[in-house]
């Protein structure tokens, strides 16, 4: 018998730390939405998708010129957000393949844009 345990930890943050967490979550949401829009526009133009690494390089170029506020947070938040976006696309196409075979009962679930309204947000 395999027992899986999970631990839940509550953080007791001060106001400065809460602000920093909200900034990280906001950057992760912004980069996810930017990456999703960029992937869709590249696919419409070329018929091929681009990887998280290519998106990250483009984001670094934009950061220097147009988005200097991204330097206020850790570099890991946008990187992980782009990796999560790639993983969401992989899961979507895997589910589409399973649905064609009749092995996936529900909808495929194309990645969606994130909003401020649905929870605080998350980041790693």
C-alpha positions in Angstrom: 0.0 0.0 0.0 1.4 3.4 -1.1 0.7 6.3 1.1 1.2 9.8 -0.3 1.4 12.6 2.2 1.0 16.3 1.5 1.9 19.2 3.7 0.1 22.5 3.6 2.0 25.5 5.0 0.5 28.9 5.7 2.8 31.9 5.3 2.6 34.8 7.7 3.7 37.6 5.5 4.2 41.3 6.3 2.9 44.0 4.0 6.2 44.3 2.1 6.3 40.5 1.4 2.6 40.5 0.4 3.4 43.2 -2.2 6.4 41.3 -3.5 4.2 38.1 -3.8 1.5 40.0 -5.7 4.2 41.5 -8.0 5.5 38.0 -8.8 2.0 36.7 -9.4 1.2 39.7 -11.7 4.4 39.2 -13.7 3.7 35.5 -14.1 0.2 36.3 -15.3 1.4 39.0 -17.7 4.1 36.7 -19.2 1.6 33.8 -19.6 -0.8 36.1 -21.5 2.0 37.6 -23.6 3.3 34.2 -24.4 -0.1 32.8 -25.3 -0.8 35.7 -27.6 2.6 35.4 -29.2 2.3 31.7 -29.7 -1.1 32.2 -31.4 0.1 35.0 -33.7 3.2 33.0 -34.7 1.1 30.0 -35.4 -1.3 32.0 -37.6 1.6 33.5 -39.5 3.8 30.4 -40.0 1.7 27.4 -39.1 4.3 26.3 -36.5 4.5 26.9 -32.8 7.5 28.4 -30.9 9.1 27.0 -27.8 9.4 28.5 -24.4 13.1 29.2 -25.0 12.4 31.3 -28.0 9.7 33.2 -26.2 12.1 33.7 -23.3 14.7 35.2 -25.6 12.1 37.5 -27.1 11.0 38.5 -23.6 14.5 39.4 -22.6 14.8 41.7 -25.6 11.5 43.3 -24.7 12.5 43.6 -21.0 15.4 45.9 -21.8 13.5 48.2 -24.0 9.8 48.2 -23.2 9.2 46.3 -19.9 11.8 47.4 -17.3 9.4 46.8 -14.5 10.0 43.0 -15.0 13.4 43.5 -13.4 11.7 44.2 -10.0 10.9 40.5 -9.5 12.9 37.3 -9.7 13.8 36.0 -13.1 12.4 32.6 -12.3 8.7 33.8 -12.3 8.5 34.6 -16.0 10.7 31.6 -17.0 8.5 29.2 -15.1 5.3 30.8 -16.5 6.6 30.2 -20.0 7.5 26.6 -19.2 4.0 26.2 -17.7 2.5 27.5 -21.0 4.5 25.0 -23.0 3.3 22.2 -20.7 -0.3 23.4 -21.1 0.1 23.2 -24.9 1.6 19.7 -24.6 -1.3 18.6 -22.4 -3.8 20.1 -24.8 -2.4 18.2 -27.8 -2.1 15.0 -25.8 -5.8 15.2 -24.8 -6.8 15.9 -28.4 -4.9 12.8 -29.5 -6.6 10.8 -26.8 -10.0 12.2 -27.7 -9.6 11.0 -31.3 -8.9 7.5 -30.0 -11.9 7.7 -27.7 -9.9 7.6 -24.5 -10.6 11.1 -23.3 -14.2 11.8 -22.1 -14.1 15.5 -21.5 -13.1 18.6 -23.4 -9.5 19.0 -24.5 -9.0 22.4 -22.7 -7.0 24.8 -24.9 -4.9 27.2 -22.7 -6.8 30.3 -21.7 -5.7 33.8 -20.9 -5.4 34.5 -17.1 -7.2 37.4 -15.4 -6.8 39.2 -12.1 -10.4 38.3 -11.1 -9.8 34.6 -10.6 -7.8 34.3 -7.4 -4.6 35.9 -6.4 -2.6 34.0 -9.0 0.4 31.7 -8.6 4.1 31.6 -9.4 7.2 29.4 -8.6 
